[in-house]
Amino acid sequence: ETTCTWGNIAVMRSLYFHEYCSFLFDVLGEAERRIDTSGYDSYQRRVFGFLAERLLNGWLAYARTAYPGLRTGILPLVYGVAEKPVLHNLHPEDAAGGGRKTSRMTICMSFDDRYAPHAAVAISSALRHAAPDQEIDIFVICDARLSEANRIKIRAMGRSGVTLHFPEVTPDMLPALPLNRKYISLNTYYRLLMLRLLPPDIDRVLYLDSDVVVCSSLAELWETPMAECCIAGVPDEGDVLQRRRLYPHAGPEYINAGVVLFNVAQINQRFPDMLVACAERYYLHRDLITLQDQDMLNLTFRGSIRRLPLK
């Protein structure tokens, strides 16, 4: 097999479905009898869900052999939207539409021409859900690979109270850092320069990757209490495995770097220069680092990371 499906989600005729369920629950039932989860943490106790994901692939391999001519296919990932908006767990102002106004918000991103269309979706979705009078500064850290034409298009997305800035950097401003994943560009490291480039009076920054879609007001996230934590984010999909890989240098939390809230005031208290601090962690632990700046952020801010709910 050269393909894999995830989530244990499939659409099939009832004949196949009942056969699949019989196979699935027989195997999971036996696995539950044999696996002692009493010593597992909350992530490891999801073992049966992980097994179910993989068992679907096993059953598909069987079905293709058992039923000659059976047609199978893989659908693209989609973002499903209910016919009527689901309004639970939202602030009343969000439910009414237009988001909730909070203090002036600072958002930081970094992308080049290749990711400009995707970043435009991220920006427009964030603005769509913001309160009409919400004041927002969006800083796009970029280099010559973001053309003037695309900068003009992105800048035109602003409105009253929303300003887009394009602090420019050059690759030589960064130390030698690895690019070991084909789909990752140098822009992923530009966030490490953030505190050198943004106005000095900013207390916090919300960093967004270019491949996100904002589905409700960012106000609640923006106002997340940080106390003495330097950064806040959601657990990475491979949280436990990543912490094991970086053991003993990682802390009890390992977050995904796609959406990160930076407590600038606290970071500046602890580190003279965030870029230097992250680069030091890279050179100390470069034999362990595979997820680039995500690893570096988790190592640098060990013990000072606030874990956010996945939503």
N, C-alpha and C positions, 0 to 999 in steps of 0.2 A: 504494500500500500504506500502511496506517495501523497495522499491527502488525509486530512483529519477534520472532524467536526467537533464543535465544543458546545457546552451548555445543555447537552442531553435534550435537544430540541429537534423534532422531526415531524414531518407530515407524511402520513402513509395510509393506505387502505386498511380497513378494520381487520381483515384477515391477517395481514402482516403485523398489525399493531398488537393483537392478542398473542400472537406467537412471540413477538419481541418481549412483551411484558412478562410472559411466562418464563422466558430465558433470563431476563434481567432480575426479576425478584427472586428466582431460585438461586442465582449466583450471589446476589446481595445478602439474601438470608443466610446462606452458608458462610459468607465472609463475616457477617455480624456475629455469628456463633464462634468464629475462630479468632477474631481480632479483639484483643483486650484494649479498650481505649481509656481505661481509668487513669493512665499516666499521660494521656495526650493533652496538649493545650487546645485552645478553642479553634485554632487553625487546623491542627492535625485531626481533630474530631470530624472534620469535613471529608474524611477519607472515603466515605461511602458515596458522597456526591462526586468526588473525583473519579472513583471507580465507575460510576454510572456513565459519566462522560466517555470514558474509554471503552466501556462495554458496548455502547451504541456503534462505535466504529467496528468492533469485533463482529457484532450481529450483521452489520452491512456487508462485511466481507463474506460471511456465511451465506447471506441471502442472495448475493450475486452468483454464487455457485449453485445454491439449492433451487433457484428459480431462473433458468436460462431465459434470457431476453428481458429480464427485469430492468426497467429504466430507473436510474438514480441520478441525482444531481445535487449540487450545493448552491444554495441561494446566497446572495450578497448580504452583508450586515446591513440592518436598517434601524433607524430610530423610530420607534412606534409612538404615535400621538393619539390619545383617546379622542373619541368624537366630541366629548365634552371635557374641558380641562379638569384635571384632578386637583382640588384645591386644599386638600388636607396638608397639615404641617407647613402652611404658608402664613406669613403675616397678613392681617386683614387688608392692608394696603396692597399687597401683592395680588390677593384674590380679586380685588376690585379692578386690577389692571394698572399698568404704568409703574409698578415697582414701588419701593419705599425709599424716600430720600434719607441720606446719611451724610456724614461729614465729607468734605471734598475727597474724592477717591483717586488714588494713583495706581494705574495699571501699567505694567511693563511687559513688552513682548520683544521678540527678535526673529526676523525672517528675511529671506531673500526673494528674488523674483519667482523662483519655483514654488514657494509656499505662499506667495502673496494672495492668490485667490482664496486659499483656505483661511488665511489670517483675516481676510475681509469678512468671511462668514463669522468667525469668532467675534470680531469687533461689532459687526452689525447686530448679532444676537445679544451681545452684552448691552448695547445701547437700546435695543428694542424693549428689554425688560427693566431698564432703569427708569426711575421717576423722571418726569419731563423736566423738572428743575434741578436734577442731580448734576453737580459739578464734577467733572472727571478730567484728569490729565492722563493721556495715553502716550507713553514713551516707547517708541520703536527703535531699539538699538540696532543699527545696521551698518553695512559697509558698502562698497561700490557695487556689490552684487544686487542691491535693491535699486532699480532704475528710477530716474526722476519721474518718468511717466507713471510708474506704480506709486510713487510717493504722492503724486498729485491726486491719484484716484483714492488712495487711503485717506489723505487729508480732507478730501471733499466729504467724507463720511461724518465729519464733525458737525455739531450743531451748537446752538447757544449754550454756553457752559461747558462744552466738551472741546478740548484742544488736543491736537495730535502733534507730537514733537518727534524729531528724528535725530537724536544724538548719534553722530557718526564715529566709528572706530576703524582701526586698521588691524589686520591679523597680527601684526608684529607687536601689538599691545599685550598679547597673551604669551605666557610661557609655552614651551612645547608640550602640548597635551594630545592624547590619543584620539584618533577618529577611526575606531575599530568596528563601526557599523555603517553599512553602505548608505542607509537612508538618513543618517545623521550628518548635519553640516556643522561647520565651525560656529554657526550662530548659537548652538546649544550652550557654548561656553560664555557667550557675551553677557549672560545674566550675572556672571561672576564679577564683571566690571561695573555693574549697576550702580553701586554706591559711590563710585568715582564720577559718574556721569550725571546723576540726578541732583536736583537742588538740595542743598544741605539741610533745609528745614523740614524735610519729609520724614515722618515718624514710622510709616509703614508702607509697603509696596505689595501689590498683588501681582504675581507673575503668572502669565497664561501662555501655554504652548499654542502654536498656531492651529493645531488639529482638534480644537474643542468647540463645542456648541453650548452656549449658555442658555439654560432652559427656565430660569427664574431670576429674580433680582439678586444681584451680588451683595446687597446691603448686609444681609445677615452674616455672610462669610467675611465681609470687610470689617465688621464690628466684633469679630471673634475675640474674646478676652485672651490676651497672650501672656499676661503676668511676666514672668522672667524667661519665657520661652523665646528663642530666636526665630524659629520658623514653625509653620503649621501646614499640614498636608494630610492626605488620606493614605492609609496603608497601601503599599504596592501589592500587586497581585501575588508576587512571590515573596512577601514579607518575611516569613520564617526562613525560607531557603536563602534569601539574600543576607539575613543576619548571620546565618550559619557560615556562609561563604566569607563574610568579613570578620568573623569571630577571631579574637576577642575585642576587635577595635570598634565595632558598631555598638550602638546602644540598644535599649529595649524596643525602640521604634524604628521602622524603616519605611519611609514614605516615598510615594511617587512624585517625581519632580515636575509633572506636567501642569499642576496647579498648586502654587506655593505662596503662602502669605509670609512676608518677611517683616519681622519686627526690627526696623532699622535702628531705633533708639537703643534697643538691647544689644544688637550686633555691634554697634559702634562702641558700646561700653566694654565689650569683651575682646574685640579684635581691632587693632589699629587699621587693618586693611583686609576686607573679606577675600579679595582675590589672592592675596599672599597666603592667608590662612588655608584656603582651599588647595592652592598649589602645594603647600607644604604637606597636606594630607596625601595628595597624589604621590609625591616623591617618596614619602615614608612607606606607602602601602601599594605602590603601583603594580606589584606582582599579583595583588588580589583584585584590583579594580577592573571590571568589565563593563559596567554601566555608566562609565564616564562621569559627567557632572552630577548625576543622580547619586552615585556612590560617594563622590567628594562632598556633597552637601550633607549626606547622612553621617559621614565620618566627622566632618568639621563641627557639626552642631550636635554631636552625640550628647544625650542627656538634657538637651534643651529643645526638644521637638514636641510640639503639641499635635496629638492625633485627632484628626477631624473625621466625622461620619462620612461614609462614602458618597452620600447625596450631595 
